[in-house]
Amino acid sequence: MSRPIRVLVAKPGLDGHDRGAKIIARALRDAGMEVIYTGLRQTPEMIVNAALQEDVQVIGLSILSGAHNAIVPRVLELLREKEMTDVMLVVGGIIPDEDAETLKKQGVAAVFQPGASLDSIVSFIRGAVPVG
């Protein structure tokens, strides 16, 4: 029997709005994934350390503050430093198209912008994470 996909959902930076992150976390849980929600105001270091401790396959960042160009590269750098390159990073929030493309080039697996359906997020993660 294969283990469920483990996803860490985090709200980095000073953004204090987490309703969307909680909705995503619930949708992933309802889809059979194990979800760890870290809460508000997480630093990249806190997020990567939690991902390591929880042995997750996916990190999902919810960023509404506009700080994605500072936070996401730091998370990717920490994942490389800790040799966690098998952990997939997805990002959701208010992210302009040009920034979304840049983030993908840096190593983000997917960027979910406003209007992305819960089903599309669940389907992407299911399709991208190896079963095992």
N, C-alpha and C positions, 0 to 999 in steps of 0.2 A: 504494500500500500504506500503510495507516495505521500509525502508531507505537504501540507498546504503552503501556498506561496506566502512568505512573510514580508510585510510592507511596513516601513516606518514612515509616518506622516508627520511633517514638521513645519512650524511657522517660524522661519528665521527673521532676525532683525527686530525692529521696533514696531512693526505692524501689530496692532492690537485686535484685529478683526479675524476671527477664526471660524465663523459659521460655515463658510465654504469647505474648509479643511475637515470639519466635523462631518459634513454631508458626504464628502468623498470617502472618509474613513468608514462611515457606516455602509456606504455602497460596496466598498471592497470587502468588508466583513460579511455583508449579506450575500456576497458572491462566493463565500467560502474561504476567503483569505484571512490569515492572522494579521491583525493590524495593531501596531503600537503607535499611539499618538503622544508626542512629546510635549504638547502645549505651546504656549506663546513665548515669544522673545528668546528663541534658541540661537546660540552662536553656531557657526559652522563646526567648531571643535566639539561642542556638545552633541550636535547631530551625528557626526561621524563616529564619535565614541559610543553613542547609544546604538547606532547601526551595527557596530562591531560587537558590542555586548549582547545584542538581541539576535545576532546571526541572521540578519535580513537579506533578502535578495533584491529588494527595491527600496529606494528612498524617494519619497514624494515631497517636494517642497511647494508650499503655497506662499506666493509672494505678491502682495498687492501694493507694496510701498514704493516700488520703482528701484529697489536696491539689487535687483537680480544680476546686474553686470558686475557687482562687487561680491555678492554672496556666492553665487553659483561657481565661479572660477575657484574660489577658496575651498568650497566643498569638494570639487573635483581634484584639486591639489592634495587635500588631506586624504582622499580615497586612494590616490596613487602612493602617497607617502606610507600609508598603512597597508599597502599591497592588497587593497580591496577593489581591484579593477573588475571583479566579477559582479559587483553590486551595481545595478542599473539605477540611474538617476533620471527622474522625470520631474518636470516643473509645471506648475499651473499658476495662473493669475493674470494680472494686467501686464502683458508683455507685448510690445510692438512687434510686428512681423519681422522687421530687420534684426531686432535683438534676438528673436526666437531662432532665426537662421544662424546667427553667431553662436548662440548657446549650443545648438546642435553640432556645429563644427567643432566646438570645444569638447564635446563628449556627452552632452545630454541626449538621452534616448528619444524623448518626446517633450513637446511643449504644448500644454492644453490651455488655450485662451478662453476668454469669456464666451459662453455659448456651447462649449464642448459638452457632449452628453455624458452622463454617468456610464452608460453602456459602452461608449467609445473608449473611455478610460479603462474600464474593466477588461474589455476585449483586447486592448493594446497590451496591458500587463500580462494577461493570460497567454497571448501569442508570443510575447517576447521573452518570457521566463521559461527556461528549460524545465520540463517535468522530471522529477526525480526524487 
